[in-house]
Amino acid sequence: MKQNINSTAGCKVRITAIKDAMEILSGKWKFHILGTLMEGGKMRFMDLIREVDGIAAKMLSKELQDMEMNRLVSRTVLNTKPVTVEYEITEYGKTLSPIIDEIAKWGIAYRNSIYSQAE
């Protein structure tokens, strides 16, 4: 049954869904980490530290745990010495790809508009 988003109940469902999405994706680093993993495929923790400019190891660990809990990222522990851990986007996490692409497009357009106003 499709909700009518113009109805009070439909509006409430939509607002709750937006709130849920923002709660899962909020923070300074999540989109950066997700975008990096989408572009780079499987990555080790230290590779992510190098690629996500400015993030501290503790923060990266916390964000990865949050995204793993929300089924956006998977963590694989390899039986090596020392132990190696790889992270990758889950199939569910890949559903965010069009959203991340649109945010990137918007960011490029915004940056271009700022630079063109400054000239």
Backbone as CSV, one residue per row, in Angstrom:
resi,resn,N_x,N_y,N_z,CA_x,CA_y,CA_z,C_x,C_y,C_z
1,MET,0.845,-1.177,0.000,0.000,0.000,0.000,0.892,1.242,0.000
2,LYS,0.716,2.095,-0.976,1.537,3.288,-1.111,0.979,4.407,-0.232
3,GLN,1.884,5.040,0.530,1.485,6.165,1.389,1.357,7.428,0.541
4,ASN,0.337,8.208,0.797,0.210,9.512,0.179,1.037,10.480,1.017
5,ILE,2.133,10.999,0.421,3.029,11.849,1.214,2.405,13.192,1.559
6,ASN,1.281,13.530,0.910,0.605,14.784,1.230,-0.344,14.647,2.406
7,SER,-0.646,13.412,2.793,-1.503,13.217,3.951,-0.674,13.408,5.213
8,THR,-1.336,13.640,6.313,-0.639,13.805,7.588,0.160,12.563,7.930
9,ALA,-0.450,11.383,7.762,0.245,10.126,8.069,1.423,9.919,7.121
10,GLY,1.220,10.196,5.829,2.296,10.058,4.843,3.453,11.007,5.124
11,CYS,3.122,12.211,5.521,4.150,13.199,5.855,4.954,12.737,7.069
12,LYS,4.270,12.194,8.060,4.940,11.712,9.267,5.887,10.553,8.936
13,VAL,5.427,9.641,8.079,6.273,8.516,7.657,7.521,9.038,6.946
14,ARG,7.335,10.002,6.059,8.451,10.575,5.296,9.447,11.274,6.225
15,ILE,8.960,12.077,7.138,9.831,12.787,8.075,10.583,11.799,8.962
16,THR,9.911,10.759,9.420,10.562,9.733,10.240,11.640,9.019,9.437
17,ALA,11.365,8.725,8.176,12.355,8.064,7.318,13.578,8.949,7.104
18,ILE,13.357,10.241,6.895,14.474,11.182,6.733,15.295,11.246,8.016
19,LYS,14.614,11.301,9.139,15.294,11.329,10.432,16.151,10.074,10.620
20,ASP,15.583,8.911,10.303,16.329,7.655,10.420,17.572,7.664,9.532
21,ALA,17.395,8.078,8.272,18.522,8.111,7.331,19.612,9.061,7.810
22,MET,19.220,10.234,8.280,20.208,11.214,8.738,20.929,10.723,9.990
23,GLU,20.230,10.003,10.835,20.854,9.454,12.034,21.933,8.434,11.659
24,ILE,21.636,7.590,10.692,22.583,6.566,10.259,23.765,7.177,9.508
25,LEU,23.515,8.218,8.737,24.549,8.782,7.856,25.172,10.070,8.373
26,SER,24.778,10.502,9.560,25.266,11.785,10.054,26.728,11.706,10.461
27,GLY,27.317,12.862,10.545,28.708,12.959,10.955,29.573,13.474,9.822
28,LYS,30.718,13.911,10.202,31.651,14.522,9.263,32.259,13.511,8.288
29,TRP,32.362,12.248,8.693,33.205,11.304,7.970,32.485,10.220,7.181
30,LYS,31.241,9.919,7.489,30.607,8.730,6.910,30.550,8.768,5.384
31,PHE,30.134,9.882,4.808,30.055,9.947,3.351,31.442,9.848,2.723
32,HIS,32.427,10.433,3.385,33.799,10.366,2.872,34.279,8.913,2.879
33,ILE,34.046,8.204,3.960,34.447,6.798,4.062,33.694,5.953,3.035
34,LEU,32.390,6.127,2.946,31.584,5.366,1.990,32.032,5.629,0.553
35,GLY,32.250,6.887,0.225,32.714,7.231,-1.124,34.069,6.625,-1.428
36,THR,34.957,6.635,-0.443,36.289,6.057,-0.617,36.200,4.556,-0.857
37,LEU,35.369,3.879,-0.085,35.210,2.435,-0.263,34.506,2.100,-1.577
38,MET,33.580,2.946,-2.009,32.904,2.699,-3.283,33.885,2.820,-4.445
39,GLU,34.770,3.784,-4.357,35.750,3.990,-5.423,36.897,2.991,-5.351
40,GLY,37.326,2.656,-4.125,38.521,1.837,-3.959,38.285,0.354,-3.778
41,GLY,37.049,-0.066,-3.593,36.776,-1.479,-3.334,37.222,-1.868,-1.928
42,LYS,37.622,-3.124,-1.744,38.093,-3.579,-0.441,39.318,-2.779,-0.032
43,MET,39.318,-2.345,1.228,40.463,-1.578,1.714,40.796,-1.988,3.138
44,ARG,42.061,-1.957,3.437,42.518,-2.212,4.801,42.394,-0.929,5.607
45,PHE,42.415,-1.098,6.921,42.246,0.033,7.828,43.261,1.144,7.532
46,MET,44.535,0.789,7.416,45.571,1.810,7.198,45.428,2.472,5.832
47,ASP,44.910,1.747,4.846,44.642,2.362,3.537,43.563,3.432,3.676
48,LEU,42.543,3.123,4.476,41.484,4.103,4.715,42.018,5.329,5.452
49,ILE,42.887,5.103,6.431,43.491,6.240,7.156,44.202,7.161,6.171
50,ARG,44.922,6.580,5.218,45.659,7.391,4.228,44.721,8.107,3.261
51,GLU,43.635,7.446,2.889,42.731,8.007,1.882,41.742,9.033,2.437
52,VAL,41.311,8.844,3.672,40.334,9.762,4.270,41.136,10.825,5.022
53,ASP,41.476,11.858,4.308,42.382,12.898,4.802,41.866,13.564,6.076
54,GLY,42.662,13.498,7.132,42.353,14.199,8.365,41.649,13.385,9.430
55,ILE,41.242,12.162,9.127,40.518,11.365,10.122,41.513,10.686,11.067
56,ALA,41.171,10.663,12.335,41.991,9.972,13.335,41.620,8.492,13.346
57,ALA,42.554,7.655,13.737,42.324,6.210,13.762,41.137,5.850,14.647
58,LYS,41.022,6.489,15.798,39.928,6.201,16.722,38.575,6.542,16.094
59,MET,38.519,7.673,15.407,37.275,8.089,14.750,36.936,7.160,13.592
60,LEU,37.932,6.778,12.796,37.696,5.854,11.694,37.151,4.532,12.224
61,SER,37.747,4.038,13.290,37.295,2.788,13.901,35.844,2.899,14.348
62,LYS,35.490,3.999,14.997,34.113,4.218,15.473,33.134,4.291,14.301
63,GLU,33.491,5.048,13.275,32.599,5.205,12.128,32.413,3.877,11.398
64,LEU,33.483,3.100,11.235,33.381,1.795,10.592,32.495,0.854,11.403
65,GLN,32.634,0.883,12.724,31.783,0.050,13.580,30.312,0.432,13.417
66,ASP,30.032,1.746,13.401,28.656,2.217,13.210,28.096,1.743,11.874
67,MET,28.904,1.885,10.818,28.430,1.506,9.490,28.303,-0.007,9.348
68,GLU,29.147,-0.753,10.038,29.026,-2.212,10.045,27.727,-2.618,10.761
69,MET,27.454,-1.982,11.883,26.235,-2.261,12.638,24.985,-1.967,11.798
70,ASN,25.071,-0.948,10.947,23.934,-0.561,10.100,23.966,-1.234,8.730
71,ARG,24.819,-2.252,8.579,24.895,-3.085,7.381,25.314,-2.333,6.123
72,LEU,26.074,-1.252,6.272,26.560,-0.508,5.121,27.949,-0.966,4.712
73,VAL,28.714,-1.463,5.681,30.099,-1.880,5.477,30.273,-3.258,6.099
74,SER,31.063,-4.103,5.433,31.399,-5.400,6.036,32.881,-5.402,6.406
75,ARG,33.179,-6.163,7.431,34.537,-6.270,7.969,34.954,-7.727,7.863
76,THR,36.108,-7.958,7.248,36.623,-9.311,7.103,37.990,-9.389,7.761
77,VAL,38.137,-10.317,8.702,39.415,-10.542,9.372,40.109,-11.686,8.654
78,LEU,41.309,-11.405,8.129,42.069,-12.412,7.415,43.049,-13.093,8.362
79,ASN,43.241,-14.363,8.171,44.112,-15.149,9.036,45.571,-14.983,8.592
80,THR,46.124,-13.812,8.871,47.509,-13.514,8.530,48.242,-13.109,9.790
81,LYS,49.546,-13.007,9.698,50.350,-12.522,10.826,51.109,-11.295,10.350
82,PRO,50.878,-10.138,10.916,49.806,-9.833,11.869,48.438,-9.922,11.191
83,VAL,47.400,-9.931,12.012,46.027,-10.042,11.508,45.739,-8.854,10.590
84,THR,45.113,-9.142,9.469,44.723,-8.113,8.512,43.200,-8.003,8.511
85,VAL,42.703,-6.782,8.498,41.261,-6.542,8.444,40.956,-5.735,7.187
86,GLU,39.982,-6.206,6.420,39.555,-5.497,5.225,38.112,-5.040,5.386
87,TYR,37.820,-3.891,4.806,36.470,-3.331,4.832,35.999,-3.155,3.399
88,GLU,34.710,-3.377,3.211,34.127,-3.114,1.895,32.653,-2.762,2.049
89,ILE,32.127,-2.121,1.023,30.716,-1.747,0.998,29.884,-3.006,0.808
90,THR,28.822,-3.138,1.570,27.894,-4.254,1.392,26.980,-3.956,0.207
91,GLU,26.243,-4.964,-0.220,25.264,-4.742,-1.287,24.249,-3.689,-0.853
92,TYR,23.857,-3.748,0.396,22.915,-2.751,0.925,23.557,-1.359,0.914
93,GLY,24.820,-1.278,1.293,25.534,-0.006,1.274,25.653,0.568,-0.126
94,LYS,25.760,-0.306,-1.115,25.870,0.149,-2.509,24.616,0.861,-2.985
95,THR,23.497,0.635,-2.290,22.272,1.344,-2.673,22.397,2.848,-2.431
96,LEU,23.411,3.262,-1.665,23.660,4.686,-1.427,24.431,5.350,-2.569
97,SER,24.915,4.559,-3.514,25.736,5.088,-4.601,25.075,6.245,-5.359
98,PRO,23.804,6.138,-5.777,23.200,7.264,-6.496,23.088,8.521,-5.622
99,ILE,22.877,8.324,-4.339,22.779,9.472,-3.429,24.137,10.152,-3.298
100,ILE,25.178,9.360,-3.130,26.534,9.913,-3.018,26.922,10.603,-4.317
101,ASP,26.559,10.008,-5.459,26.835,10.645,-6.754,26.146,12.001,-6.856
102,GLU,24.886,12.068,-6.436,24.153,13.340,-6.503,24.741,14.378,-5.547
103,ILE,25.157,13.953,-4.361,25.797,14.882,-3.420,27.093,15.410,-4.026
104,ALA,27.848,14.531,-4.685,29.098,14.964,-5.329,28.805,15.976,-6.434
105,LYS,27.793,15.709,-7.257,27.419,16.648,-8.323,27.019,17.994,-7.730
106,TRP,26.213,17.952,-6.676,25.788,19.190,-6.030,27.002,19.939,-5.475
107,GLY,27.910,19.215,-4.843,29.108,19.837,-4.280,29.971,20.496,-5.342
108,ILE,30.111,19.845,-6.491,30.886,20.426,-7.596,30.207,21.693,-8.098
109,ALA,28.888,21.636,-8.301,28.148,22.816,-8.773,28.234,23.950,-7.759
110,TYR,28.117,23.620,-6.485,28.201,24.636,-5.442,29.577,25.299,-5.439
111,ARG,30.610,24.478,-5.462,31.978,25.009,-5.464,32.201,25.895,-6.689
112,ASN,31.714,25.461,-7.842,31.854,26.275,-9.069,31.114,27.593,-8.941
113,SER,29.934,27.577,-8.320,29.167,28.825,-8.166,29.876,29.784,-7.216
114,ILE,30.494,29.263,-6.177,31.243,30.106,-5.240,32.455,30.727,-5.932
115,TYR,33.188,29.901,-6.675,34.377,30.420,-7.373,34.008,31.434,-8.432
116,SER,32.883,31.213,-9.121,32.500,32.166,-10.181,32.035,33.490,-9.563
117,GLN,31.464,33.462,-8.362,31.066,34.705,-7.690,32.264,35.476,-7.163
118,ALA,33.317,34.745,-6.815,34.515,35.375,-6.257,35.324,36.117,-7.306
119,GLU,35.106,35.778,-8.561,35.893,36.416,-9.646,35.342,37.723,-10.079
